[in-house]
Amino acid sequence: MTLTTRLERIPPAEVRLAEDTAALLQAMGIVVVHLFGPPGSGKTSLILRTVESLTGKVRPAVVVGALSSQAEPSPLDNLDLPSVQVNTGGQPCLNANMLREALEKLPLADVDLVLVEEIGTLTIPVEHSLGENLRVVVASLPQGEDCPSRYPEPFAHADAIVLNMVDLQPYLGFDRARFQQAVRRLNPQTPIFELSCRTGEGLETWWDWLLEEARGRAS
Amino acid sequence: MTLTTRLERIPPAEVRLAEDTAALLQAMGIVVVHLFGPPGSGKTSLILRTVESLTGKVRPAVVVGALSSQAEPSPLDNLDLPSVQVNTGGQPCLNANMLREALEKLPLADVDLVLVEEIGTLTIPVEHSLGENLRVVVASLPQGEDCPSRYPEPFAHADAIVLNMVDLQPYLGFDRARFQQAVRRLNPQTPIFELSCRTGEGLETWWDWLLEEARGRAS
């Protein structure tokens, strides 16, 4: 499926709103990072570990997607920073309007970096932007080495890929080279960050990259 | 969202076809078990461990959902039993027509039990049947204790829930009681099978239940 046929399926108002959001963010010097990944790959943990490291260097905020308002509170709701939960009303992912409304609930004048936690799924179209600056897929060892080839679209369009839970390697016998090859077939250039939010291994490289990207895009 | 409003969104032909499939299966004494779950929760492993145990007691077959025909071959393609792969063409789940077409490719006269591996996701509506007899959610410890409340619909409508990877408990510190409470709030009666496809722990109870359900429904 080509980019064109996909884009044709998105309502024009959504595309226009996404462009408008992108322009707004650029004008304000704010970088929005959209994190995708299956349930349990560690999106929430990664955001927690990332904001605790980046606070003081940038002014982060968080947007959290949820399928319903009856979900248990997220650990991201109680951070000491601006945070908004978006209820998609059962829809499997955020759209441009939901992201925009969430951003407008944040004190944007006091924010440099917004981390957006998408609903946990890999079966959504992601090649169109909602206005965000970076799209990051968070996978983890339990999903298996062939996860990218089974759920290609998010991996093909990611600006970075995080492979979480590398501390489970001894128990899962995960073949990292095979995972990397599967990613490379879809997305030859994208950086892959192998890390563990539990042990902290590999987090620093991810933080450095994110900070550099954020600064590069905001300037 | 009520059952009625959800059902109204399903095209009538899909509903009718699902009813027709259910009648066909009943007439032939075949039981179809539809397995849902996020990527990496172990649907494939559970099917592998289940068919290897049940062969000789029933005549199993397998239907495997895939998002695209470019996915790597599944270990389920090479089993010594009837197997069909369904390509959903990017759709996040099977529909009644895809299931029916897949079933018709199987030698149904020689089959008692069909295990259907759904695309890996928890963000799909599942309260309508495709004609299958049982719906089973396969979750695993890495998804966390609050997975049911974050992705309620599949858990609310499951005839059984499998909690896989209990062997990872020492490394993940998973609170099984909290998981069970989250399930019970959505689905008070459904059996929960805690097991590990890796170590084999707990599999026998699952096999016994499945075999009994299959025999009860086929007779």
Interface residues (C-beta under 8 A of the other chain):
Chain A: M1 P38 P39 G40 S41 A66 L67 S68 Q70 A71 E72 G90 P92 C93 I119 G120 T121 L122 T123 I124 P125 S140 P142 Q143 G144 D146 C147 S149 R150 Y151 P152 E153 M165 D167 L168 Y171 A182
Chain B: M1 P38 P39 G40 S41 A66 L67 S68 Q70 A71 E72 G90 P92 C93 I119 G120 T121 L122 T123 I124 P125 S140 P142 Q143 G144 D146 C147 S149 R150 Y151 P152 E153 M165 D167 L168 Y171 A182
